[in-house]
Amino acid sequence: MRRGSPRDSPSPSPNFDSGRLELQRTTEWLRAELEVLAAERSDLLSARRDEGGTVRFRILPLPR
């Protein structure tokens, strides 16, 4: 996944709610980034395309 340096990311505000996150990217961009992450980190994320062509992502449990 492509990321900027830590200096590119502002500090979270005191009102930051990690359960509600608004991403200002297109659906196509998100899908492409998640597919790359699933390929690079198959221990963390799986991706599969169903018969209709929809890509479904699943976060995998961490090993204990």
N, C-alpha and C positions, 0 to 999 in steps of 0.2 A: 504494500500500500504506500503510495507516495505521500510524504508528509513534509511540511516546512520545518524550519528550525524552531526550537522552543521560544525564541524571541518573536516569531511570527504569530504566536498564539497569545491573546490577552489572558490575564488571570481571570478566573471565574468570578463573577460578582457574588456578593454575599447572598443574593436571592437566587442563585443558580439551583435549578431543580434537575438533577441527573435523570429523573424518571420522565421528564418531558424535554425533549430536545428537538429543536427545529433546525433542519438541515437545509441550507440554501444551495442546493445542487439539484440537477435534473435527475429524474428516475433512471435514465440511461447511464448517467455518470455513476450513481450509486450502485447499480447492477454491475457495471464493469469493474468498479473497485472491489466489490464483494467477491466477484468471480476470481479476481487476481488473488485476493486474500485467501479464498478457499483453496486455490491451487498451491499457494505458498505455505499455508498453515492448515493442512488437512487434519491435524490433530485438534484444531480449534473450531473450524467451521466446515460444514459440508454444503455442497450446492448440487442440485439435480434438476434437470429439466423434465417436466411432465409431458404427457402426450399432446397437450394443447400448446406446448412451447413455453409455458411459464416456468421461470427459474425459481426454485424454492431453496431457501437457505435455512440451515439449522445450526445453531450454536451447540457445540458438543460439550458434554460434561468434562470437567477437569479430572485427570486421574488422581486417585487418592493415595 
